[in-house]
Amino acid sequence: PARDGQNPTLHIEAGLADEIQIRIYDVSAQLVHEALLTGAPSVINDKYAYEYAWDVSGVGSGVYYYAVTAQKAGEPDLTAAGKCAVIK
């Protein structure tokens, strides 16, 4: 969980992607945040990884769901989903 004053970081291992789309929803399936990552990934533990720190200052306590899509030209999209709790 992300506690008050801490922003959760999404760690995304998707190889070399052209872009990473992140969408975050509340429990009623309302979109509360979205981001687009482009550029080169970092190398973390010998794997290409993207990291995104979600600023939770504008959202209330609760459970949030995220959907991540990695896109690379000529390749099928990679998708993943997860959840995060915010406690304030």
Phi and psi in degrees as GROMACS dihedral restraints (atoms count N, CA, C in turn):
[ dihedral_restraints ]
;  ai    aj    ak    al  type     phi  dphi    fc
    3     4     5     6     1   -94.4    20    10
    4     5     6     7     1   118.4    20    10
    6     7     8     9     1   -91.8    20    10
    7     8     9    10     1   164.9    20    10
    9    10    11    12     1   -49.3    20    10
   10    11    12    13     1   128.0    20    10
   12    13    14    15     1    87.0    20    10
   13    14    15    16     1    -2.7    20    10
   15    16    17    18     1  -116.4    20    10
   16    17    18    19     1   136.6    20    10
   18    19    20    21     1  -103.2    20    10
   19    20    21    22     1   129.3    20    10
   21    22    23    24     1   -70.0    20    10
   22    23    24    25     1   145.9    20    10
   24    25    26    27     1  -112.1    20    10
   25    26    27    28     1   123.8    20    10
   27    28    29    30     1   -85.7    20    10
   28    29    30    31     1   127.2    20    10
   30    31    32    33     1  -107.9    20    10
   31    32    33    34     1   117.8    20    10
   33    34    35    36     1  -122.1    20    10
   34    35    36    37     1   113.8    20    10
   36    37    38    39     1   -99.1    20    10
   37    38    39    40     1   105.5    20    10
   39    40    41    42     1  -135.9    20    10
   40    41    42    43     1    20.8    20    10
   42    43    44    45     1    66.9    20    10
   43    44    45    46     1  -150.9    20    10
   45    46    47    48     1   -93.9    20    10
   46    47    48    49     1   101.9    20    10
   48    49    50    51     1  -103.4    20    10
   49    50    51    52     1   153.3    20    10
   51    52    53    54     1   -74.6    20    10
   52    53    54    55     1   -37.5    20    10
   54    55    56    57     1  -158.1    20    10
   55    56    57    58     1   154.4    20    10
   57    58    59    60     1  -122.0    20    10
   58    59    60    61     1   122.5    20    10
   60    61    62    63     1  -101.6    20    10
   61    62    63    64     1   131.3    20    10
   63    64    65    66     1  -122.2    20    10
   64    65    66    67     1   127.8    20    10
   66    67    68    69     1  -127.5    20    10
   67    68    69    70     1   132.3    20    10
   69    70    71    72     1  -120.8    20    10
   70    71    72    73     1   131.3    20    10
   72    73    74    75     1  -122.2    20    10
   73    74    75    76     1   151.5    20    10
   75    76    77    78     1   -85.3    20    10
   76    77    78    79     1  -179.0    20    10
   78    79    80    81     1   -68.6    20    10
   79    80    81    82     1   -15.2    20    10
   81    82    83    84     1   -93.3    20    10
   82    83    84    85     1    13.1    20    10
   84    85    86    87     1    69.6    20    10
   85    86    87    88     1    21.5    20    10
   87    88    89    90     1   -87.6    20    10
   88    89    90    91     1   131.0    20    10
   90    91    92    93     1   -66.3    20    10
   91    92    93    94     1   124.0    20    10
   93    94    95    96     1  -112.7    20    10
   94    95    96    97     1   -16.1    20    10
   96    97    98    99     1  -163.9    20    10
   97    98    99   100     1   145.9    20    10
   99   100   101   102     1  -146.3    20    10
  100   101   102   103     1   152.2    20    10
  102   103   104   105     1  -147.6    20    10
  103   104   105   106     1   154.2    20    10
  105   106   107   108     1  -126.2    20    10
  106   107   108   109     1   121.6    20    10
  108   109   110   111     1  -104.5    20    10
  109   110   111   112     1   131.7    20    10
  111   112   113   114     1  -132.0    20    10
  112   113   114   115     1   168.7    20    10
  114   115   116   117     1    98.6    20    10
  115   116   117   118     1  -177.8    20    10
  117   118   119   120     1   -78.0    20    10
  118   119   120   121     1   143.2    20    10
  120   121   122   123     1   -78.7    20    10
  121   122   123   124     1   169.1    20    10
  123   124   125   126     1   -85.3    20    10
  124   125   126   127     1   164.6    20    10
  126   127   128   129     1  -108.2    20    10
  127   128   129   130     1   113.3    20    10
  129   130   131   132     1  -124.7    20    10
  130   131   132   133     1   121.9    20    10
  132   133   134   135     1    53.0    20    10
  133   134   135   136     1    44.5    20    10
  135   136   137   138     1    63.7    20    10
  136   137   138   139     1    22.0    20    10
  138   139   140   141     1  -129.6    20    10
  139   140   141   142     1   146.5    20    10
  141   142   143   144     1   -72.6    20    10
  142   143   144   145     1   128.1    20    10
  144   145   146   147     1  -145.1    20    10
  145   146   147   148     1   145.4    20    10
  147   148   149   150     1  -109.2    20    10
  148   149   150   151     1   142.5    20    10
  150   151   152   153     1  -128.6    20    10
  151   152   153   154     1   138.9    20    10
  153   154   155   156     1  -135.2    20    10
  154   155   156   157     1   121.9    20    10
  156   157   158   159     1   -93.5    20    10
  157   158   159   160     1   117.8    20    10
  159   160   161   162     1   -87.6    20    10
  160   161   162   163     1   120.1    20    10
  162   163   164   165     1   -76.6    20    10
  163   164   165   166     1   107.6    20    10
  165   166   167   168     1   -94.7    20    10
  166   167   168   169     1    12.3    20    10
  168   169   170   171     1   -63.4    20    10
  169   170   171   172     1   -24.8    20    10
  171   172   173   174     1   -98.0    20    10
  172   173   174   175     1     8.1    20    10
  174   175   176   177     1  -121.0    20    10
  175   176   177   178     1   157.1    20    10
  177   178   179   180     1   -88.5    20    10
  178   179   180   181     1   175.9    20    10
  180   181   182   183     1   -62.7    20    10
  181   182   183   184     1   145.8    20    10
  183   184   185   186     1   154.3    20    10
  184   185   186   187     1  -176.0    20    10
  186   187   188   189     1  -101.4    20    10
  187   188   189   190     1   134.7    20    10
  189   190   191   192     1  -124.9    20    10
  190   191   192   193     1   146.5    20    10
  192   193   194   195     1  -112.7    20    10
  193   194   195   196     1   140.6    20    10
  195   196   197   198     1  -123.7    20    10
  196   197   198   199     1   148.0    20    10
  198   199   200   201     1  -123.7    20    10
  199   200   201   202     1   130.1    20    10
  201   202   203   204     1  -120.9    20    10
  202   203   204   205     1   131.9    20    10
  204   205   206   207     1  -126.7    20    10
  205   206   207   208     1   123.8    20    10
  207   208   209   210     1  -103.1    20    10
  208   209   210   211     1   130.2    20    10
  210   211   212   213     1  -122.0    20    10
  211   212   213   214     1   137.6    20    10
  213   214   215   216     1  -141.9    20    10
  214   215   216   217     1   131.4    20    10
  216   217   218   219     1   -54.4    20    10
  217   218   219   220     1   132.3    20    10
  219   220   221   222     1    81.3    20    10
  220   221   222   223     1    -0.3    20    10
  222   223   224   225     1  -121.9    20    10
  223   224   225   226     1   152.1    20    10
  225   226   227   228     1   -66.8    20    10
  226   227   228   229     1   147.8    20    10
  228   229   230   231     1   -64.0    20    10
  229   230   231   232     1   145.0    20    10
  231   232   233   234     1  -103.9    20    10
  232   233   234   235     1   132.2    20    10
  234   235   236   237     1  -127.8    20    10
  235   236   237   238     1   150.1    20    10
  237   238   239   240     1  -150.8    20    10
  238   239   240   241     1   157.3    20    10
  240   241   242   243     1  -139.7    20    10
  241   242   243   244     1   157.0    20    10
  243   244   245   246     1  -163.6    20    10
  244   245   246   247     1  -172.9    20    10
  246   247   248   249     1  -139.5    20    10
  247   248   249   250     1   158.5    20    10
  249   250   251   252     1  -144.9    20    10
  250   251   252   253     1   139.6    20    10
  252   253   254   255     1  -102.1    20    10
  253   254   255   256     1   137.0    20    10
  255   256   257   258     1  -113.9    20    10
  256   257   258   259     1   125.1    20    10
  258   259   260   261     1  -120.9    20    10
  259   260   261   262     1   119.3    20    10
